[in-house]
Amino acid sequence: MKKSVIHRRFDYSASFNVLRAFALFAILSFFGTSAMAAVDKKDPEQIRIGFQKSAVNLVILKQRNILEQRFKNSKIVWLEFPAGPQLLEALSVGSLDFGLTGDSPPVFAQAANKDLLYVGAEPPKPESSAIIVPSNSTIKTLADLKGKKIALQKGSSAHFLLVQAVKKAGLAWTDIQPIYLAPADARAAFERGSVDAWSIWDPYYGAAELALKPRVLTTGNGLTNNNSFYLASRSFTQSYPNTVLRLLDELTKADQYVQANRKEVAQLISDLSGLNLATVHLFLARRPGPSPTTVLHAAMVTDQQRVADSFKEIGLIPKAIKVADIVWQPPVLRPR
């Protein structure tokens, strides 16, 4: 895939931030979490974690009881959500402490003045989202979306994918008819022909691909990196920075487990989600190889700012935002 200009522009500042990020994880790997142990005055009484079916590494931690073993003084509470916007709403009102979403939900949350922080990120997964149409659809190109009804979860990663697809087609956002539906409702509408297309992410995309045999109009390739971000409430992050770092460390270890144990991992995900194994194997195959969870480096922030600016440009968020304002800098990385 041809990389965007954004990802090729690395100045000394960006390189320095990347080195700082890797330095943190080198420190944690060498010294263990004791390197940060003095920061948290005590362990949190509970850690409330929001996840979706697509949150592979969180699902593995849940299914293997890893966090329950590591955070023995904290009660681990798991809450499932159908999509990122619902998860971040719970996070913003104090019902969650930590969770994973795609690229768009944090933009809408920040524009609505929700007090959240980006604390971690996974590598891009552009193949894990797509715009699909029925196999017999007359829609052959992105330009054919003009005037059509397209189902999507408002404020989700699929929202940005559609924004980019419309722009690539040379259309205005007002040229299409977005139909805002949660994934389950969107699938029902797609199946009965109430919408012409559906912008969706895995595993819903994989499940529909196998069961409905749609035609893929486009994936995220060349349109969006489909980044995934871990967010936490500001109060939780400020009170328990070491806990947040330990969570990121466990997520990286979970990914290592995923890479080495695909068959077992697929079964664990299937058991929790109710998805059949074929669907799970399909969406796992679309994830990149090693996918460590890191704090955000400069290129990630720049890419996410592009998402925010795109939504502001077409009036889908009410004001311009600066993504960097809510990117967490762990104490070890904070400039002195």
C-alpha positions as CSV (number, residue, x, y, z in Angstrom):
1,M,0.0,0.0,0.0
2,K,1.3,3.4,-0.9
3,K,2.0,5.4,2.2
4,S,0.5,8.8,2.6
5,V,2.6,12.0,2.8
6,I,1.7,12.3,6.4
7,H,3.5,9.1,7.3
8,R,6.6,10.0,5.3
9,R,7.1,13.4,7.1
10,F,9.2,12.6,10.1
11,D,11.1,15.6,11.5
12,Y,13.5,15.5,14.4
13,S,10.7,16.1,16.9
14,A,8.7,13.2,15.7
15,S,11.7,10.9,15.7
16,F,12.5,12.0,19.2
17,N,9.0,11.2,20.4
18,V,9.1,7.8,18.8
19,L,12.4,7.1,20.6
20,R,10.9,8.3,23.9
21,A,8.0,5.9,23.4
22,F,10.3,3.0,22.7
23,A,12.5,4.0,25.6
24,L,9.6,3.7,28.0
25,F,8.8,0.2,27.0
26,A,12.5,-0.7,27.1
27,I,12.6,0.5,30.7
28,L,9.5,-1.4,31.6
29,S,10.8,-4.5,29.9
30,F,14.1,-4.4,31.7
31,F,13.0,-3.3,35.2
32,G,9.4,-4.6,35.1
33,T,6.6,-2.4,36.4
34,S,8.6,-1.6,39.6
35,A,10.1,1.2,37.5
36,M,6.8,3.0,37.9
37,A,5.6,1.5,41.1
38,A,6.2,4.6,43.2
39,V,3.8,6.7,41.1
40,D,0.6,5.0,42.2
41,K,-0.1,5.6,45.9
42,K,-2.3,2.6,46.0
43,D,-3.9,0.1,43.6
44,P,-7.4,1.0,42.3
45,E,-10.3,-0.7,44.1
46,Q,-11.6,-1.7,40.7
47,I,-10.7,-1.4,37.0
48,R,-13.7,-1.2,34.7
49,I,-12.8,-2.1,31.2
50,G,-14.9,-1.6,28.1
51,F,-14.4,-3.8,25.1
52,Q,-16.0,-4.7,21.8
53,K,-16.0,-8.0,19.9
54,S,-13.2,-6.6,17.7
55,A,-10.9,-5.9,20.7
56,V,-8.9,-9.1,20.3
57,N,-6.2,-8.4,22.9
58,L,-8.7,-7.3,25.6
59,V,-10.8,-10.4,24.9
60,I,-7.8,-12.6,25.3
61,L,-7.0,-11.0,28.6
62,K,-10.6,-11.5,29.8
63,Q,-10.8,-15.1,28.7
64,R,-7.5,-16.1,30.2
65,N,-8.1,-14.1,33.5
66,I,-4.7,-12.4,33.1
67,L,-5.7,-9.1,34.7
68,E,-7.4,-10.8,37.6
69,Q,-4.0,-12.5,38.3
70,R,-1.9,-9.4,37.8
71,F,-4.0,-6.9,39.7
72,K,-4.8,-9.0,42.8
73,N,-5.8,-6.0,44.8
74,S,-8.3,-4.7,42.2
75,K,-11.6,-5.9,41.1
76,I,-11.7,-6.3,37.3
77,V,-15.0,-5.4,35.8
78,W,-15.7,-6.2,32.1
79,L,-18.4,-4.4,30.1
80,E,-19.1,-5.1,26.4
81,F,-20.3,-2.5,23.9
82,P,-21.5,-2.8,20.3
83,A,-19.3,0.1,19.1
84,G,-16.9,2.8,20.2
85,P,-19.3,5.8,20.6
86,Q,-21.3,3.9,23.2
87,L,-18.2,2.8,25.0
88,L,-16.8,6.4,25.2
89,E,-20.0,7.8,26.4
90,A,-19.8,5.3,29.3
91,L,-16.2,6.3,29.9
92,S,-17.1,10.0,29.9
93,V,-19.8,9.7,32.5
94,G,-17.7,7.7,34.9
95,S,-19.0,4.2,34.2
96,L,-15.7,3.0,32.8
97,D,-12.0,3.5,33.4
98,F,-10.4,2.1,30.3
99,G,-11.4,0.9,26.8
100,L,-10.6,0.4,23.1
101,T,-12.2,2.2,20.2
102,G,-11.5,3.0,16.5
103,D,-10.3,6.4,15.2
104,S,-13.5,8.4,15.0
105,P,-15.2,8.0,18.4
106,P,-12.5,9.9,20.3
107,V,-12.8,12.8,17.8
108,F,-16.5,13.1,18.4
109,A,-16.0,12.8,22.2
110,Q,-13.3,15.5,22.3
111,A,-15.5,17.8,20.2
112,A,-18.3,17.3,22.7
113,N,-15.8,18.2,25.5
114,K,-15.7,14.7,27.0
115,D,-12.8,14.5,29.5
116,L,-10.9,11.6,28.1
117,L,-7.3,10.8,27.3
118,Y,-5.6,8.7,24.6
119,V,-3.3,6.4,26.5
120,G,-2.3,3.8,23.9
121,A,-2.6,2.6,20.4
122,E,-2.3,-0.5,18.2
123,P,-0.8,-0.5,14.6
124,P,-3.1,0.2,11.6
125,K,-5.6,-2.3,10.3
126,P,-6.8,-0.9,7.0
127,E,-8.1,-4.2,5.7
128,S,-10.4,-4.7,8.7
129,S,-13.1,-2.3,7.6
130,A,-15.0,-2.0,4.3
131,I,-18.0,-0.6,2.4
132,I,-20.0,-3.5,1.1
133,V,-23.0,-3.7,-1.3
134,P,-25.3,-6.6,-2.2
135,S,-23.8,-9.0,-4.8
136,N,-26.4,-7.9,-7.4
137,S,-26.1,-4.2,-6.7
138,T,-25.8,-1.7,-9.6
139,I,-23.2,0.2,-7.5
140,K,-19.9,-0.6,-9.1
141,T,-17.7,2.4,-8.1
142,L,-17.5,4.8,-5.2
143,A,-19.0,7.5,-7.5
144,D,-22.1,5.3,-7.8
145,L,-22.8,6.0,-4.1
146,K,-24.3,9.4,-5.1
147,G,-27.9,9.6,-3.9
148,K,-27.7,6.2,-2.2
149,K,-28.6,5.1,1.4
150,I,-25.6,3.9,3.3
151,A,-25.8,2.4,6.7
152,L,-23.1,3.1,9.3
153,Q,-22.6,3.6,13.0
154,K,-22.4,7.4,13.6
155,G,-19.1,8.4,15.0
156,S,-17.4,5.1,14.4
157,S,-14.3,4.2,12.4
158,A,-16.7,3.2,9.6
159,H,-17.9,6.8,9.6
160,F,-14.4,8.1,8.7
161,L,-14.0,5.3,6.0
162,L,-17.2,6.6,4.4
163,V,-16.1,10.2,4.6
164,Q,-12.8,9.3,2.8
165,A,-14.6,7.2,0.2
166,V,-17.0,10.0,-0.6
167,K,-14.1,12.4,-0.9
168,K,-12.2,10.0,-3.2
169,A,-15.2,9.7,-5.4
170,G,-15.3,13.4,-5.9
171,L,-18.6,13.7,-4.1
172,A,-19.8,16.0,-1.4
173,W,-21.0,14.5,1.9
174,T,-24.5,15.9,1.1
175,D,-24.5,13.8,-2.1
176,I,-25.2,10.6,-0.1
177,Q,-27.8,9.6,2.4
178,P,-26.1,8.3,5.6
179,I,-28.4,6.1,7.6
180,Y,-27.1,6.0,11.2
181,L,-27.6,2.5,12.7
182,A,-25.8,0.4,15.3
183,P,-24.1,-2.7,13.7
184,A,-26.9,-5.2,14.4
185,D,-29.6,-2.9,13.1
186,A,-27.5,-2.0,10.1
187,R,-27.1,-5.6,9.1
188,A,-30.8,-6.2,9.3
189,A,-31.4,-3.1,7.1
190,F,-28.8,-4.3,4.7
191,E,-30.3,-7.8,4.5
192,R,-33.8,-6.6,3.8
193,G,-32.6,-4.1,1.2
194,S,-33.6,-1.0,3.1
195,V,-30.1,0.5,2.5
196,D,-27.9,0.4,-0.6
197,A,-24.6,-0.1,1.1
198,W,-23.0,-0.6,4.5
199,S,-19.8,0.8,5.9
200,I,-18.6,-1.6,8.6
201,W,-15.7,-3.0,10.5
202,D,-14.6,-6.5,11.7
203,P,-15.9,-8.8,13.0
204,Y,-19.3,-7.6,11.7
205,Y,-17.7,-7.2,8.3
206,G,-16.3,-10.7,8.4
207,A,-19.6,-12.2,9.6
208,A,-21.6,-10.4,6.8
209,E,-19.0,-11.4,4.2
210,L,-19.3,-15.1,5.0
211,A,-23.1,-15.2,5.5
212,L,-24.4,-12.7,3.0
213,K,-21.7,-12.9,0.2
214,P,-21.8,-9.2,-0.5
215,R,-19.5,-7.4,-2.9
216,V,-16.7,-5.3,-1.3
217,L,-16.8,-1.9,-2.9
218,T,-13.6,-0.8,-1.0
219,T,-11.7,-1.6,2.1
220,G,-9.8,1.0,4.2
221,N,-6.7,0.5,2.0
222,G,-5.6,3.9,0.7
223,L,-8.4,5.6,2.6
224,T,-7.9,5.1,6.3
225,N,-5.4,3.4,8.5
226,N,-8.3,2.3,10.7
227,N,-6.2,2.9,13.9
228,S,-7.4,1.5,17.2
229,F,-6.8,3.6,20.4
230,Y,-7.0,2.8,24.1
231,L,-8.6,5.6,26.1
232,A,-9.0,6.2,29.8
233,S,-10.7,8.8,32.0
234,R,-8.5,11.7,33.0
235,S,-9.1,11.1,36.7
236,F,-8.2,7.4,36.5
237,T,-5.0,8.1,34.4
238,Q,-3.9,10.8,36.8
239,S,-4.5,8.7,39.9
240,Y,-3.1,5.4,38.5
241,P,-0.5,6.1,35.8
242,N,1.4,2.9,36.7
243,T,-1.8,0.9,36.4
244,V,-2.3,2.2,32.9
245,L,1.2,1.3,31.9
246,R,0.8,-2.1,33.3
247,L,-2.4,-2.5,31.2
248,L,-0.5,-1.5,28.1
249,D,2.2,-4.0,28.9
250,E,-0.3,-6.8,29.3
251,L,-2.0,-5.9,26.0
252,T,1.3,-6.3,24.2
253,K,1.8,-9.7,25.9
254,A,-1.7,-10.6,24.8
255,D,-0.8,-9.8,21.2
256,Q,2.2,-12.0,21.5
257,Y,0.0,-14.8,22.7
258,V,-2.4,-14.2,19.8
259,Q,0.4,-14.4,17.2
260,A,1.7,-17.7,18.7
261,N,-1.6,-19.4,19.4
262,R,-4.1,-18.6,16.6
263,K,-6.2,-21.7,16.8
264,E,-6.7,-21.4,20.6
265,V,-7.3,-17.7,20.3
266,A,-9.9,-18.2,17.7
267,Q,-11.8,-20.6,20.0
268,L,-11.5,-18.2,23.0
269,I,-13.0,-15.3,20.9
270,S,-15.7,-17.6,19.5
271,D,-16.6,-18.7,23.0
272,L,-17.0,-15.2,24.2
273,S,-18.6,-13.5,21.2
274,G,-20.8,-16.2,19.8
275,L,-19.2,-15.8,16.4
276,N,-18.5,-18.9,14.4
277,L,-14.9,-20.0,14.0
278,A,-14.8,-19.2,10.3
279,T,-15.6,-15.6,11.0
280,V,-13.1,-15.3,13.8
281,H,-10.3,-16.8,11.6
282,L,-11.2,-14.4,8.8
283,F,-11.0,-11.2,10.9
284,L,-7.9,-12.4,12.7
285,A,-6.2,-12.9,9.3
286,R,-6.9,-9.2,8.5
287,R,-5.0,-8.0,11.5
288,P,-1.3,-7.1,11.1
289,G,1.4,-9.4,12.4
290,P,3.0,-8.3,15.7
291,S,0.8,-5.5,17.1
292,P,2.3,-4.2,20.3
293,T,0.4,-1.6,22.2
294,T,2.4,1.6,22.6
295,V,1.8,5.1,23.9
296,L,1.0,7.5,21.0
297,H,3.9,8.7,19.0
298,A,3.9,11.8,16.7
299,A,2.9,10.1,13.5
300,M,-0.2,8.6,15.2
301,V,-1.2,12.0,16.5
302,T,-0.7,13.5,13.1
303,D,-2.8,10.8,11.5
304,Q,-5.5,11.2,14.1
305,Q,-5.5,15.0,13.6
306,R,-6.3,14.3,9.9
307,V,-9.4,12.4,11.0
308,A,-10.5,15.3,13.2
309,D,-9.9,17.9,10.5
310,S,-11.9,15.8,7.9
311,F,-14.9,15.7,10.2
312,K,-14.7,19.4,10.9
313,E,-14.3,20.2,7.2
314,I,-17.7,18.8,6.4
315,G,-19.4,20.0,9.5
316,L,-19.8,16.7,11.3
317,I,-18.2,18.0,14.5
318,P,-19.1,21.5,15.7
319,K,-15.6,22.9,16.2
320,A,-12.0,22.3,15.4
321,I,-10.1,20.3,17.9
322,K,-6.4,19.6,18.6
323,V,-5.9,15.9,19.2
324,A,-2.6,16.5,21.0
325,D,-4.4,18.2,23.8
326,I,-5.8,14.9,25.1
327,V,-2.8,12.6,24.4
328,W,-1.4,11.3,27.6
329,Q,2.3,11.6,28.4
330,P,3.3,9.0,31.0
331,P,5.4,10.5,33.8
332,V,8.6,8.8,32.5
333,L,8.1,10.5,29.1
334,R,7.0,13.9,30.3
335,P,9.6,16.6,29.5
336,R,11.4,17.8,32.6
